[in-house]
């Protein structure tokens, strides 16, 4: 969804949607460079996927946090996000922002170097938040609680198993990626504290997300945390697992 359409939906929903849970606290995109070290900021050519997406907004937020105005660098947003890795390996751009397994695949084939994590640089940006209309949540509490409990079980599995064990479990969903590569990716996620211990959408991360959206001119006013977020189901799921 384009960012202006997103803002319109968020500001004019007659039946407010509530974000209920999030399982990732460090944004999972990585910065891949064509060489191990590039120092001329003015000449940086970065591929970020299409305008209005989270890769663009979070990356530009990171640039500004480090004293770099996005206008100082050459950011290419003409390429669909699913095609940026192929374009980068074909020689386009000096940097690209990629999701996994594309980032590590570029590194293993010798096309680039993973030099940083957007999530580590940005702080705890909530990612993969589940939303539902308030009316549905009020009338289907049992469904939402069961769904949240299942997700919490997945979070607990990640905390209690090794990178290789997790890689073996998820490999059927990444059949084109070998086990060693998947294990390397999972280990990197562990090292940068990507996965949370629970599904609670904290107010601190909510405010950080609003900072990013506001800076990108996606929203014109900041909604209240208590209006858009409930932790009722995530708290209950975490309490169940602790017992």
C-alpha positions in Angstrom: 0.0 0.0 0.0 1.3 3.4 -0.9 2.2 5.5 2.1 -0.5 8.2 1.4 -3.2 5.6 1.2 -1.9 4.0 4.4 -2.1 7.3 6.2 -5.7 7.9 4.9 -6.8 4.5 6.2 -5.2 5.0 9.6 -6.8 8.4 10.1 -10.3 7.7 8.9 -11.1 4.1 9.8 -14.7 4.1 11.2 -14.1 0.8 13.0 -10.6 1.3 14.5 -8.1 -1.5 14.0 -6.0 -2.6 16.9 -2.4 -3.8 16.6 -2.2 -6.7 19.0 1.3 -8.3 18.9 4.7 -8.2 17.3 7.4 -10.9 17.4 10.4 -9.1 15.9 12.0 -6.2 17.6 15.0 -5.5 15.4 14.1 -4.7 11.8 15.3 -7.7 9.8 16.8 -6.0 6.7 20.5 -5.9 6.0 22.7 -3.5 4.1 24.8 -5.2 1.4 27.8 -3.3 -0.1 29.5 -4.0 -3.4 32.9 -3.6 -1.7 34.0 -4.1 1.9 34.6 -0.4 2.4 33.0 2.6 0.7 33.8 6.0 2.2 32.4 8.6 -0.2 28.9 9.3 1.1 28.1 11.7 -1.8 28.7 9.0 -4.3 26.8 6.2 -2.6 24.2 4.6 -4.9 21.7 2.7 -2.9 18.8 0.5 -4.0 15.9 0.6 -1.6 12.9 -0.8 -3.5 9.9 1.2 -4.3 8.8 4.5 -2.6 6.7 4.3 0.5 7.9 0.9 1.9 9.4 0.3 5.3 12.9 -0.5 3.9 13.0 3.1 2.5 11.5 4.8 5.6 13.6 3.0 8.2 16.8 3.4 6.1 16.3 7.1 5.7 15.6 7.4 9.4 19.0 5.7 10.1 20.7 8.0 7.7 19.3 11.1 9.5 20.2 9.6 12.9 23.8 9.5 11.7 23.8 13.0 10.4 23.3 12.2 6.7 20.5 13.8 4.8 18.9 11.3 2.3 19.3 14.0 -0.4 23.1 13.7 -0.1 23.0 10.2 -1.5 21.7 8.6 -4.7 18.8 6.4 -3.7 17.2 4.4 -6.5 13.6 3.5 -5.8 12.6 2.5 -9.3 13.2 -1.2 -8.8 10.6 -3.5 -7.2 11.9 -4.7 -3.9 11.8 -8.4 -5.0 14.2 -7.6 -7.9 16.8 -5.4 -6.1 19.1 -8.4 -5.3 19.3 -9.5 -8.9 19.9 -5.9 -10.1 22.7 -5.5 -7.5 24.4 -8.8 -8.5 24.2 -7.5 -12.1 26.3 -4.5 -11.2 23.6 -1.9 -10.4 24.2 0.1 -7.2 27.0 0.3 -4.6 24.6 -0.6 -1.7 21.3 -2.4 -1.5 19.0 -3.1 1.4 17.9 -6.7 1.4 15.8 -9.1 3.4 17.1 -12.6 4.1 18.0 -15.0 2.6 18.8 -12.6 -0.3 21.5 -10.6 1.7 23.5 -13.7 2.7 23.0 -15.3 -0.7 24.6 -12.2 -2.3 27.5 -12.5 0.1 28.0 -16.2 -0.5 28.0 -15.9 -4.3 30.7 -13.1 -4.0 28.4 -10.3 -5.3 28.6 -8.3 -2.1 29.3 -8.0 1.6 26.8 -7.7 4.4 28.1 -4.7 6.3 25.3 -3.7 8.6 21.8 -4.4 9.9 19.2 -1.7 9.4 17.4 -3.0 12.6 20.4 -2.7 14.8 21.1 0.9 13.6 17.4 2.0 13.9 16.6 0.6 17.4 13.6 -1.6 18.3 11.3 -1.0 15.4 8.2 -3.2 15.7 7.9 -5.6 12.8 5.2 -8.1 11.8 2.4 -6.7 14.0 -1.0 -8.4 13.7 -4.0 -6.2 13.4 -7.8 -6.7 13.6 -10.9 -4.5 13.8 -12.0 -3.7 17.3 -15.4 -5.2 16.7 -13.8 -8.6 15.6 -11.5 -8.6 18.7 -14.4 -8.1 21.0 -16.5 -10.9 19.5 -13.8 -13.5 18.8 -11.5 -13.3 21.9 -11.1 -17.1 22.0 -9.8 -17.2 18.4 -7.4 -14.4 18.9 -6.1 -15.8 22.1 -5.5 -19.2 20.5 -3.7 -17.6 17.6 -1.5 -15.6 20.0 -0.8 -18.6 22.1 0.4 -20.5 19.0 2.7 -17.6 18.0 4.1 -17.5 21.6 4.9 -21.2 21.3 6.9 -20.4 18.2 8.8 -17.6 20.1 9.6 -20.1 22.9 10.8 -22.7 20.4 13.2 -20.1 19.0 14.6 -19.3 22.5 15.1 -22.9 23.4 16.7 -24.3 20.2 20.0 -23.8 18.4 20.4 -22.0 15.2 20.9 -25.3 13.3 17.8 -26.8 14.8 15.8 -23.8 13.8 17.3 -23.8 10.3 16.3 -27.5 9.9 12.7 -26.6 11.0 12.2 -23.8 8.6 14.1 -25.3 5.7 10.9 -26.6 3.9 9.9 -22.9 3.6 13.2 -22.0 2.0 13.9 -25.0 -0.2 16.1 -23.0 -2.5 18.5 -22.2 0.4 21.0 -24.8 1.8 21.1 -25.6 5.5 24.4 -24.0 6.1 23.2 -20.7 4.7 20.0 -20.8 6.7 22.0 -21.6 9.9 24.2 -18.6 9.2 21.2 -16.4 8.8 19.5 -17.6 12.0 22.7 -17.1 13.9 23.0 -13.5 12.7 19.4 -12.9 13.8 20.4 -14.3 17.2 23.5 -12.1 17.5 21.5 -8.9 16.7 18.7 -9.8 19.1 16.0 -9.9 16.3 13.5 -12.1 18.1 11.6 -11.0 21.2 10.9 -13.2 24.1 7.2 -12.3 24.0 4.7 -10.7 21.6 4.0 -7.6 23.6 3.9 -4.4 21.4 5.6 -2.0 23.8 4.8 1.7 23.9 8.5 2.6 23.4 8.7 0.7 20.1 5.3 2.2 19.1 6.6 5.7 19.6 9.8 4.9 17.6 7.6 3.6 14.7 5.6 6.9 14.9 8.9 8.8 14.7 9.8 7.0 11.5 6.4 7.5 9.9 6.2 11.1 11.0 9.7 11.9 9.6 8.7 10.2 6.3 5.5 12.4 6.2 3.3 9.3 6.3 1.2 10.5 9.2 0.0 14.0 10.0 -0.8 13.3 13.7 0.4 10.8 16.2 -2.3 8.4 17.4 -2.4 7.4 21.1 -0.8 4.1 22.0 -3.8 3.0 24.1 -6.2 3.7 21.1 -4.4 1.5 18.6 -2.6 -1.1 20.6 -3.8 -3.8 23.1 -1.4 -6.2 24.9 -4.2 -8.2 26.5 -3.7 -11.3 24.4 0.1 -11.1 24.3 0.3 -10.7 28.0 -1.9 -13.7 28.6 0.1 -15.8 26.2 3.4 -14.9 27.9 1.9 -15.6 31.4 0.7 -19.1 30.2 4.2 -20.0 28.9 5.8 -18.8 32.2 3.7 -21.1 34.3 
